[in-house]
Amino acid sequence: MNVNAARQLGVPAHGYARLLGAAPEHLDDELCRTPAATAIRIAELSTVQTPWTDLAVVLAQQSSIGALGVWDYLITSAPTPLEGIRDAFAYFVVVADSATDSIRITEHGDQVTISHVNQADLTYEAACAIRAYALGLYIRRLGEAAQRQLVPQQVTLAAKAPRRHDNLARLYGSRNVGFEAPDSSITFLARDLAAPAPHAQPGLSAVLRRHAEQTLAAAVPLHNWLDLFRTALASAHDEATPTLATVARRMALSTRTLQRRLDEHGTTWSHEIEAIRRAHITTLLHKTDLGIDAIAARSGYADARALRRAVHRWYGTTPAALRSADRGGEAHVQGDPADGVRLRLHPGQHR
């Protein structure tokens, strides 16, 4: 959504194309966890092109239901909009970095206030845009859950007051918008959020919560450039024996630049290839009954002898001993300390 908004606003692609998680294969994979820093940087570039109030509206336009995956349906499929936003609060990490942003729900008398908490400075326009967008998103999803327009009693934003905010008034369906608040928040009548959702299905919320948990368990965090490289390497390894040229192409780099970046991160192509082979071979030994020759062929080794030498170098034992240790025996084997490998298997334990 951030990238689409940036394109729509005319932000040059070279400003964000090489940010972590902005490659097409990661944008199209909902399991890849793009760092908050990437979204923030794209928002910074966008607010150079347009006021933060306009960016908030453009982001909201990108947010049709389903754009945020299971998180959207946690809100719209719950028995009531209030229960839906509570689920959204519980599983906020599915769509955002809880280290930078969070949701707070406060019930007081006949009102419910939903706050989007972000500690960035009130003058930081990228954060202002994200906060303003988040409130618009919550209003939209709650209205979709209720199957009618829900008008907030009050909207407050942790942002300096802009010269004009007509676009925000349209986004929120209310002109009662305040600024320079400690947190950004929207307040509704409790009865509006507690009314039964017209299309709620019994038991569906529990299914969606399990799906959200599975999504988090399978997520691939992209914390830094080395993580990005290792994701591309693993993807290439799944299809064939990876080559430097193949992985460089996936990362839109030259082979020379890729090698230089690896060196900057204290590693090498050969070391990374060996690490992924080691993980792959260990998995095949533990999880399959393939023979040593077959595992060698699947792992890029010339023959079983070369594979045995590699396993001994890593773990100080043989492939057969490693396999039997995992399947019920006990082993105390250590690899090269430089590799950080320590394998201590006990009965019933799997690594």
Phi, psi and omega in degrees: 000318178299317181293317179298319178296318179299316178300314182298328182271002176081023177288127180300133185298330183296343179285336184228351189300330183258011175290154180302125177087359182266358176291148183306320183292338177270324177297328183270359181246107185289351176278342179284125182266098180291135180298148177302328181299328179292312179299320180294318180296319178296321177296321177300313180297324181290323181286350170288328183274332188208157177299152183298331179296321178291321178299319179302318181292317180297319177299318179297323178295333179280353192256050174296158185300134184101342181297332179255021173065218186298332182301320178302315186283340172301323180281313190278347182253001182286161179302327175221157176303325180295316177296325178295317181288333174294318176296321178298321176297315183294328184245032182300330182292350175296328186240352185213165178270112183292348177285340182245331185223152175204167176249144172230135180243124181236125178252125181216110181061234183266016181232152174233128179248129177249119183250141171253113188260124176213126189274004181296157183298148182296339181267357182279103192296325179299316179292322178300318180296317181293318178297313182297319177298316183301316179298317177298322178297315180298317179299316181297313182294320179295323176294322177293325176293317181281346183061033174198163179288128175254120182261119179293148176288327182204147174230130175232145182234136173278075183200150173295143182296125177283169179297320178223147176219034178301322181295326177290321178300320177291321180298319184270348183071023182204142175267358182276071184244123177252159183232172178059036176273159177300321178226157175275133185207159173230140181240129179240160167292134183301325183294333179291323183273339182270352180292143180302137176285131187301326186249019178294142178242129182304132176086346184292323181300320180296320178296317181292324177296319177297320179296320178298319179296319179294321178299316179294320181295327183267359185296149179245099180291136177250084188280324184207180184300323181294323174298318179299315177299314183293329174294316178295322179294316179296321179296317178293324181293329179295334185262329183189183173289117186290147175241159178302318182295321181297312182291321177301318179297320179295333181262007179058041178234160169281159179298323180295318179294320179299315179297321179295319179294322176298317179297321178297332180264014173073028180217179180223164177301313183296322179295317181293321177297317180295322180297318181287326175295318180300313180297319181295314181295318179299319178296316180296322178293321184278327190253352181228170176253019180299145176288166183297321178298318181294319179294320177300315181297323182283346187251003177088012177267150185294324182197179182297328181297315179297322178296317180298319179299318181295315180297319179296322179295321182285312192243353180070024180211186180262161175303320181296317180293322178297317179295313183292327178298318180293334186262022170136344177276195178228134180224147172231091184236147181232146176262190178297124180305332180293335179273352181070025185264127174219110183245115178231101186257140178233168182308130176077005182259135180236141174237000000 
